Amino acid sequence: MSNSVKAFKKTSFRDKDLSKLQTNVENALQPIINSQIVDGVLVKEVCLEPLIRNEVLHKLGREPLGYVIVRKRQDSRIWDLQDTNVAPNRTFTLACSHTVTVDIWFF
């Protein structure tokens, strides 16, 4: 269920310069398209509570490689407990120092 970037599709042209430009664009985009961090899901408005294991549904359909807090609405220290997560293909376990609402990019 990830929101990965679609592959670049080349079109056939008789013009050699246009075909060469298209190949250059494809070569420039391919590393971005193949980047693991791009193949992710944004989960918005996740409320984390202190002193508990916060199990967040990451919606990737696979075990995540990592996460990025892209928006944090209150001041809090946040860390993961993923090494002890019993369902990593479905959830991501986070802890925090204070109640906080965040948006998280899982990849």
N, C-alpha and C positions, 0 to 999 in steps of 0.2 A: 504494500500500500504506500510505498514511498513516492515522493514527488520528484523523481529523477528527471534530469534534463533530457530532452529527446535527442536522438542521434542526428547529426548533420547529414542531409540528403543532397547528393550531387545531382545536377541536371546536365544532360548532354548538350553541348554547344559546338557549333562548327568553328566558332572564333577561338583560336588558340590562346589569345591573351585572356579572354574571359574564362576559359577552362583552367588556365594557370592560376588566375586569381581565386577561383573557386577551390582549387587544391590548396592554395596558401591559407585560405580561410579555414578549411577543414583541418589542416595541420595545426593551426593556432587554437582552434576550439577543442580538439580532441583531448588534450590534457585536462581541460576544465570539465568536459563531459564525463571523463573517466575518474575524476576526483571523488574519493570516498566521502568527503565532507559535503559535497553537493547532493549526494543521494540520501536525502533525509526528510524529516517531517517536523513541522513547527507545531508545538502544542502550546496553546495560549491560556493565560489566566489560571495557572496551577497554584493552588494555595498550599504552602508548606508550613507545617507546625513543628515547633521545637520539641526536643526530648522524645521523639518517636521516629520510627522508620516510615517515611513517606513513600508509598508505592505508586508510581506514576505510570499510566498506560502510555507507552511510547508510540504505538501504532505503526511500527516499521514492518512488522511481519517477519522479523529476523532479530537476532541478537545485535544490539547496537555496538558500534565501535567507540562512541563517545557522545558528548553533549556540549552545548554552549548555552549559557544563560544569555539570552538576547535582550531581555528587559527585566529589570528588577524594580518593583514599586516601593519597597521599603528597604531599610538598611538591615542586612543579615549576612552572616557567613554561611555559605552553602557548600556541602561536600557530598560525594557519593559513597554508598555502601554496596556498590555493585558486586564486589568480590564475594559477598555473602547472600546475594539475591538467588532465591530458589527458582525463579521463573524469568530469566533474563530475555527470553524470546518474546515476552509479553509486557514486562514491567521494567522500570528503572527505579532503583531505590536511592532516595536522597535524604539527607539530614540537614538541619539548619539551626542556627543559634537563636533566631527570633522568628516569629510569624512573618511570613513574606509571601507575596504573590508574584509569580514569575512567568515569563514566556520562555520556552526551552526549545532549542533546535537539536533534535536527536538525529544522529547519522550513523 
